[in-house]
Amino acid sequence: MNRTVKIGSPPIEVHLRRSARARRYSLRISNADGKVSLTLPNRASERAALDFAYRQEDWLRAALGKRPAAVVPEIGGKVLYLGQEVSLLQGTARSVKAGPEGLFLPGSVETLGARLKGFFKVQARERLAAASHYYASQLGRDICALSLRDTRSRWGSCTADGRLMYSWRLIMAPPEVLEYVAAHEVSHLVQMNHSAEFWAVVEGLMPDYQRHRKWLKANGARLHHFQF
């Protein structure tokens, strides 16, 4: 069962989904697009789940109201890059160039978003590949492949055969946060779980990982507010 219901006035769209792994009702607001989802166990009552959602209506409205509006990058505006707000300036070169004053983007307004996104992907791949190979070498493991996506619910993933996937939006986070995500995913080559043993591997690669993990939890939503 996957369907959408509306609660309250003005209505809030809530996307219902059942999960065999769920043990209780869970309301979540997507960092990427503000989509509200309600997860319930397979055998749970849908009516009881909706009652739960109605009881959380005040919390939902308050949380949705705090979400910043989407930001569409434009010349003269700013964007996050390597954890800093940088200016977007008109460029004359054939490609995006980074300088002390900010990022210089060539072309028209219509192509700005695509050019900036392409630049971010190139930079993200370069940095994530370097960090991933470095941490993998520390563990004596090999990486099979690395891909980038614009994921909504996770910053990275790792398969048992060494295939890594990352969100290219990590290039907007501070470099050490990007490296933490790489260390995190590479650690799954040793422990395919989130057990105490797994976190011990992460700590061995990056002793201060908790600081960077906290930054991502507190600020990760900002990376999704930019619309390219």
C-alpha positions in Angstrom: 0.0 0.0 0.0 1.4 3.3 -1.1 -1.0 6.2 -1.4 -1.4 9.9 -0.5 -3.9 11.4 1.9 -4.5 14.9 3.0 -4.9 16.1 6.6 -5.9 19.4 8.2 -6.8 22.7 6.6 -5.0 24.0 4.6 -4.3 20.4 3.7 -0.9 18.7 4.2 -0.2 15.9 1.8 1.0 12.7 3.6 2.4 9.8 1.6 1.6 6.5 3.3 3.8 3.4 2.9 3.9 0.1 4.6 7.3 -1.5 5.5 8.0 -5.0 6.7 10.9 -3.5 8.7 8.8 -0.9 10.5 7.9 -1.6 14.2 6.0 1.6 14.8 4.5 4.6 13.0 7.0 7.0 11.7 6.5 10.5 10.2 9.3 12.0 8.2 9.8 15.2 6.2 12.2 14.9 3.3 15.2 17.2 3.4 15.2 17.4 -0.4 11.6 18.5 -1.2 9.6 18.7 2.0 7.6 15.6 1.2 5.8 14.2 4.2 5.8 10.4 4.5 4.1 8.2 7.1 5.6 4.7 7.4 3.6 2.0 9.2 4.2 -1.7 9.9 2.6 -4.2 7.4 -0.1 -5.4 9.8 -0.8 -2.0 11.4 -4.2 -0.3 11.1 -4.3 2.5 8.5 -7.0 4.3 10.5 -4.8 4.2 13.6 -1.9 5.5 11.5 -3.9 8.4 10.3 -5.0 9.2 13.8 -1.3 9.3 14.7 -0.7 11.7 11.9 -3.5 14.0 12.9 -2.1 14.1 16.5 1.2 15.3 15.0 -0.4 18.0 12.8 0.9 20.9 14.9 4.4 19.5 14.8 4.2 19.0 11.1 3.0 22.5 10.4 5.7 24.0 12.6 8.5 21.9 11.0 7.3 22.6 7.4 7.0 26.3 8.3 10.7 26.4 9.3 11.9 25.0 5.9 13.7 27.7 3.9 12.4 28.5 0.5 14.1 26.8 -2.5 17.1 28.8 -3.8 17.6 29.0 -7.6 21.2 30.1 -8.2 21.6 33.3 -10.3 24.4 35.7 -11.2 24.8 38.1 -8.3 23.5 35.5 -5.8 25.4 33.0 -3.6 25.7 29.2 -3.4 27.3 26.8 -0.9 30.7 25.4 -2.1 33.1 23.6 0.1 31.1 24.7 3.1 31.3 28.4 2.3 28.8 30.8 0.8 30.4 32.0 -2.4 29.3 34.6 -5.0 28.1 33.6 -8.5 29.7 35.9 -11.0 29.4 36.3 -14.8 32.4 34.6 -16.5 33.8 34.8 -19.9 35.7 31.4 -20.1 34.3 28.3 -21.7 33.8 26.6 -18.4 33.1 27.4 -14.7 36.1 28.8 -13.0 36.7 29.2 -9.2 38.5 32.2 -8.0 39.0 34.2 -4.7 35.9 36.3 -5.6 33.7 33.4 -6.2 32.6 31.1 -9.0 32.6 32.5 -12.6 29.9 31.1 -14.8 29.9 31.6 -18.6 26.8 31.5 -20.8 23.2 32.7 -20.4 20.8 32.7 -17.5 19.1 29.6 -19.0 22.3 27.5 -18.8 23.5 28.7 -15.4 22.0 25.9 -13.3 23.1 23.1 -15.6 26.7 24.5 -15.8 26.9 24.9 -12.0 25.6 21.4 -11.5 28.1 20.0 -13.9 30.9 21.8 -12.2 29.8 20.5 -8.8 29.6 16.9 -10.1 33.2 17.1 -11.5 34.5 18.5 -8.3 32.6 16.0 -6.1 33.8 13.0 -8.1 37.4 14.1 -7.9 37.3 14.7 -4.1 35.2 11.6 -3.3 37.3 9.3 -5.4 40.5 10.5 -3.8 39.1 10.2 -0.3 37.5 6.8 -1.0 40.6 5.3 -2.4 42.7 6.7 0.5 40.5 5.2 3.2 40.1 1.9 1.3 43.9 1.6 1.2 44.0 2.1 4.9 41.7 -0.9 5.3 43.4 -3.0 2.7 40.2 -3.1 0.6 39.4 -2.4 -3.0 36.8 -0.2 -4.6 35.0 -1.7 -7.6 33.1 1.4 -8.8 32.1 4.9 -7.8 28.9 6.7 -9.0 27.2 10.0 -8.2 23.5 10.7 -7.8 21.2 13.3 -6.4 19.8 11.2 -3.6 17.1 12.4 -1.3 17.4 10.1 1.8 21.1 9.2 2.0 24.5 10.7 1.4 26.1 7.6 0.3 26.0 3.8 0.1 28.3 0.8 -0.3 27.7 -2.7 -1.6 29.4 -5.8 -0.5 31.4 -6.0 -3.8 32.8 -2.5 -3.3 30.4 -0.3 -5.3 30.2 3.2 -3.8 27.5 5.7 -4.5 27.5 9.3 -3.2 25.4 12.4 -3.4 27.2 15.0 -5.5 25.7 17.7 -3.2 28.4 16.8 -0.7 30.7 19.2 -2.6 28.6 22.0 -1.0 29.6 20.7 2.5 32.9 21.4 4.2 35.7 19.2 2.8 36.1 17.3 6.1 32.4 16.4 6.1 32.7 15.1 2.5 35.7 13.0 3.7 33.7 11.7 6.7 31.0 10.4 4.3 33.7 8.7 2.3 35.3 7.1 5.4 31.8 6.0 6.5 30.9 4.3 3.3 34.4 2.7 2.9 34.0 1.3 6.4 31.1 -0.8 5.2 33.7 -2.8 3.2 34.6 -4.2 6.6 31.3 -4.1 8.4 28.0 -4.1 6.3 26.0 -2.8 9.2 25.9 0.0 11.8 27.1 -2.0 14.7 29.6 -0.9 17.4 32.2 -2.7 15.4 31.4 -0.6 12.3 31.7 2.7 14.2 35.0 1.5 15.6 36.3 1.1 12.0 35.0 4.6 11.2 36.8 6.0 14.3 40.0 4.3 13.3 39.9 6.1 9.9 38.7 9.4 11.3 39.0 9.9 15.1 36.9 13.1 15.1 34.1 11.7 12.8 31.4 12.6 15.3 31.9 16.3 14.8 31.5 16.0 11.0 28.5 13.6 11.4 26.8 16.2 13.6 27.4 19.0 11.0 25.7 16.9 8.4 22.7 16.2 10.6 22.3 19.8 11.5 23.1 21.4 8.1 22.5 18.7 5.5 19.0 20.0 4.6 20.6 23.2 3.4 22.4 21.3 0.6 19.0 20.3 -0.8 17.5 23.8 -0.9 19.5 24.7 -4.0 17.6 23.9 -7.2 19.6 23.5 -10.3 
